[in-house]
Amino acid sequence: MSFNFDGANLRRLINVIPSPVGGGAELLVRELHKNCLGKGLDSHVVFFSSGNSELGENEYVLGRSIRSPLNVFRLRDILVRLSSEVDGHVVVHAHLTWVFFYIVIAVYGIPGIKLVYTEHSTHNKRRDIPFFWVLERFFYRKFEWVVCISEGVEKALSRWVGSVISSRLIVIPNGGRIYSLHKRPSTLGRPLRFVSVGSLSDRKNFATTILAIDQLAELVESYVIIGEGNLRGNLESIVKDKNLEGKIKLVGWSNAIESHLHQADMLLIPSLWEGFGLVAVEGMSTGLPVVASNVDGLREVLGEFNPAVTLVSQPESVSEWVCAIRRMSARLEEFGSGTLAHCSRTQAEKFTIDSMVDRYLRLYLSL
C-alpha cells in the first residue's frame, strides 16, 4: 500500500526509544523506521544509548545512560532542531518507561509536535505502587494516542488509566519477522530439540522450563535459550546443579535467530506476562509448534484453538510444563511436523510488519 505525504500536515516522524538493542519494542521501532523511509516519509530515530549497535540512516544517540535525567535536555535539543527544520506536524512516537516520562518534559513548549506512545506490556512494576496511577494518568494525558500492541495490553491499561484516558487507546498489533518455512524431519523415534528466545529475566521464567527439561531427559536432545540478562548466573547454576550442561545451552543474544529456529523441533515460551509475543510470530513462521504460557497478549497471537499450540495455564508450575511438552510431542507424532507447520505458518502470517506499518501510518496521518 502506498501513501502520499505531499498533501498531509505530517512532515516528519521521530521515534524515541532507550536503546536499539533488543527484540521487542526495539525491533518494532527499527522496522517501522526502515519501512517508513521506504514509503517516502521523513523518518528519524533517537536512542538514549547505542548499546554498541551501529546506527543507520537518520538515527541518533544521546550518549547517556538510559535513566539519566540529562536525557531530557539532550532530547529537547535534538527535538527542537528536527522540528524547526520542517513546516507542519512532527509526530514524536515514544516507547518504553524512561522515554514515556522524559519525552513529556522534553517537548514542553515546542510548537507543532504531536505525541504518540506505544504500550508494550500488560504489566509493569509501577502498577504495583499504590497511587502511582495519579502520576501516570497525568503523563498519559499528554499523548494524542496510546497504541496498545494487543487487546490484552489494551484491557490491562484501560483498567489502570480509567475511562477518560481509555478513549485515547487504540490497538495496533505488532508485526513480526516472517522467516522461511522450514521442512523438519519426522520426530518419530528420536529425541527433540527445543528453543526459547528472550531476555534472561524473571518475567521470561526460563528457570521453570529448565526444570521441566530436567524431568524430560529421555525426550530431549537439546534446549537452546537465546538471550541475555541479569539472571544468567542463576540459570547457569540450575543447569550445572542438574547436570544438564550437555543438553541446555545459554547462547546469549544472536543475530542468527532464524537458524536457531530452523534447528529446533519445538518453541517454548514460558513468560509470566507478555504484551504481544514477537518470538511466537517468528517461531511459528518457520513452522514450529509452540508450548506457551496462557497469558493475555501472547494467547491472542498464538490462537487458542490452534492445533500447533499448547497453552500452560499455570506458567510457574514445572509439572504443567512437563505435561504440556509431552502432549505436544505426542501431537507431533500423531499429526506429523508438516501438518502442524502449516497451522503455525498460517497463524504467523496474520501479524506481518507491513500490516503493522500501514496501520501506524494511518494513525500518524490522522493527527
N, C-alpha and C positions, 0 to 999 in steps of 0.2 A: 504494500500500500504506500502511495506517495503522498507527501504533504507539501503544500505550498506555503512558505513562511513570508512571502513578499508583502502580502496584504494584512498580515497579522500584527497585533501590538507586541507580541513576543519577539524580542530581538536577541536575547542571549539567555542561555541556561547555564547555571553554575551548581554542580553537585558538590556537597561538602561532607566529608567522612573522615574519621580519625586516621585511618591507615588504609593503604591499598592491599595489605596482606590479610588473607582470609578467604573463606569460601562461601559466605552467605551474603550479607549486605555488601561486602567488598566486591564480590563477583557481579552482583546486580548493578552497582554503580559503574564499574568499568565496561560492562557490556552495554548498559544504557548509553554511556558516553560515546562509545565507539559507534553504536548504531545511529545515534542522533547526528554525529558528524557525517556519517554516510548518507543520511537523508537530507543533508544541507542545513542543519541547524547549527548555529554558532554555540557550541557546547564546550564547557570547561569543567575541570575538577580540581578541588582544593583538598589536600590532605594535611592533617596536623603533623604527622610524622611519616616518613617514607617507608620505614620498616625495611630499609636496604633494597627496596624494589626500584627497578628502573622506571623513570617517568616517561609517559608517552606524549602525544600531541595535546597541547592546551592543558597540561596537568602541572600543578604547582604544589610545593610542600612548604609549610610554615617553619619547619625545623625545630619545633618544640615538643616536649613530651605531651602525650595525649591529654593529660589532666591539667596542664599548666594554664592558669588564668591569663597568662600573657598571650595565649592564642586569641583571646578576644580582640586585642589591639592589632595584632598582625593580620587577623582575619578581616577586621574592619578596613585596614589599609588596602588590602587586595580587592575587597568588595567595592570600595569607593572607586578605585581605579577601573575595575572591569565594568561597573555600571555607568561610569561617566563617559565611557568611550562610545556608547550607543544611545540612540533615541528610541524610546518605547520601553515596554516592560522587560525587566530582568527577573527571571524566576530563579530563586535560590532554593535548592532542594536539599534538605538536611537529613542526616542518617545517624542513628545511634546516640547514646546518652550524652556525652560531653558536648557534641555538636548541638544537640537539642537545646541545651541551656545557653551555651556561648553564642549561638547564632542570633538568638532573640536580642541579646545585649549588643552584639556587634553591628546589627543593621539599624539600630535606633537612629532615626533622623536622616537616613539615606533615602532620597526620593526614588520612586519608580520600581522598588523591589517588592515582589510577591513571594511570600514564604510558603513552602510545602515541606511536609515532614513525612517520612515513611516509618511506620511502626513495624518492627521486625520480629517481635516475640509476643507470646501470650502471657508472659510473666517476667517480672524483674524484681530485684531486691528492694527497690524503692517502694513498691506497693505493700511491703511488709511493715513500713514505718507509719505509725499512727499519725493521722492528719497531714501526711505528706501530700495527699491529694489536693490540698488547698494550694500549695505552691505549684504543683504540676498543672492544675487547671489554669492558673494564670499564664503559664508558658504555652499550653496548648491553644489558648485563645488567640495567640499571635500568628497562628498559621491559617492560611486560606483553606487548605485542605490537609487532612491527615490520612495518608494512604495506609491501609492495612493489607498485609500480604496474603492473608487468608481470612475466611469467615470466622475461624477460631480466634484470630487476633482481634478482629473487629468486635466480637462478642465480649471478650475479656476487657478490651479498652473501653468499650461503651459503659460497662459497669463501673469502671474506675473514674471516668471523667464526667459522668452524668448526662442527663438528657439534652441540655443546651448544646454542649460541645459535640455530642453524638451526631448532630446534623451535619457536621463537617467531616465525618468519617466516610471513606469510600474504599471498597475492596478492589484491589488490582493484584491478582495472583502473580507470584514470582514466575519468571521464566528460567528454565534450567538448560544447561548444555545438553543437546541431543547427540549422544555418541553413536558410533556404528553398532548395529546389531550383531552380536557375536554368536556363532553356532558352537554350542558346547557339547562335549561328548556325553554319552549316557552316564548316569550316576550309579547304575546297577552294579553291585559287587565291588564298589570302590569307596574309600573314604572321601569326604567332601572338603572343599576349600572355601573358607568363609572370609568375608571382608567387611570392615567398618571404616567410615570416614568421618572425622570431626575432631574438634579440639579435645585435648585430654583434660577435661574439667568435670566438676561434679554433675553438671547438667547433662552431659553426654552419657554418664552412667556405664562406662565401659568395664568397671570392676565387676558388675553383675554378669555381663556376657563372658568375661574371662572365667569366672567361677562356673558358669554353665558349661563352657567348653571343657573344663576340667572333668565334669561329670559325663561328658560325651566322648571320652578319649577314643573309643573304638570307631566312632563315626567321623572323626576329624583328621584330615591330613594337615591342614594349616589354618591359622586365623591371623590375618594381617590387619592391623589397625593403622590407618593413615591419619596423622595429625600430630599436633604438638600442644603442650600446655603445662600448667603448674602441677598436675597430678602424675606426670611421667614417673617420678620416683616411686610413688605409691603403687602404680600399676606394675612397674618393673619388679617391685618387691613381691607382689602377689604371684606374678609369673614365676619368679625364682622359687618362692616357697612351695608352689605346686609342681615344681619340676617340669614346667611347660615351655622351657626355652626352645625346645626342638619343634614346637607346634605354633607358638604365638610370637609374632614379630611386631614391635612398635617401630615403624619405619620413619616416623616424623612426617613433616609436610613433603609433598611430592608434586612435581609437575606432570607426572605420568599416571594421573588418576584413571584415565581410560584403560591403560594397560593393566593396572591392578584389578579393575572391574572385570575385564575380559578373562583374567586368570582365575576368577572366583566362580563358585557354583551357587552361592547364596549371600545376600546382603543382610547384615544385622544392624538395626537402628534402635538402640536401647534408651533413647533420650527420655528424660523426665518431663520435659516440655519442649515444644518446637513451634516457631511461628509458621513455618511452611514445610521445609524438608527438601532443599535442593539436591541433597545426596540421594534422596529417593528417586527424584526425576532422572538424575544422571545414571544411577544404577539400573533402573527399570528400562531406560533407553537402550542399554546393552542387552536386555533380555533377562536380567537377573530376577529370580524370585526374592521376596523380601519377608523377613520376620522383623516386626517393629512394634514399638510401644503404641498402645491405643490411647493417644492423646490428641487434643484439638490441634488443628493446623496440619499436623502430619497425617492424621487419619483421612482428611478430605483429599489430600494429594494422592495417597495410595489407593483409595477406593475401598470402602468397607466390604464390598461383595466381590472383590477381585480374587479369582482363584489363585493368582500368583502371590497373594499376600496373606500372611498370618499375623494377627494382632495380639499383643500381650496386654491384658487388662491391668496387671499389677507389675509395672516395669522394674521394680526393685526386688521382685521375687525370682530367685535363681531357679526354683523348681518349675515355675511357669515358663521360663525361658527354655529350660530343658525339654519340657513337653511340647512347646511351640516349635522348636527346631526339629524335634522328632516328627511332628505332624507334617512339616513342610518337606522333610526328607522323604517321608512316605508318599507325599503327593507328587514329588519329583519322579519317584519310581512308578507311580500309577499312571500319571498323565504324560510323562516324558518332558525333558527340558525344552523341546521345541514348542509344545503347546503353551507352557507357562511363559516362555519367552515372548510369544505373540501377545499374550494378555498384558504382560509388563510393558512392552513397547507401545501398545495401543494407549495405555493409561498415561505414559510419559509424554506422548505427543500432544496431550491436552494442554501442556504447560511449556510452550516454546518461548524463547527470548523475543522473537519477532512479535508475537501476540502481546507480550508484556510491554514492549517498547511502543507499539501502536496505541495502547491504552494510556500510557503515560503522556504521549504526545497530545492526544486528545484533551487530556486534563490540563496540560500546560497552555494549550491554545484557548481553553475556556476561561482563563484568568484575565 
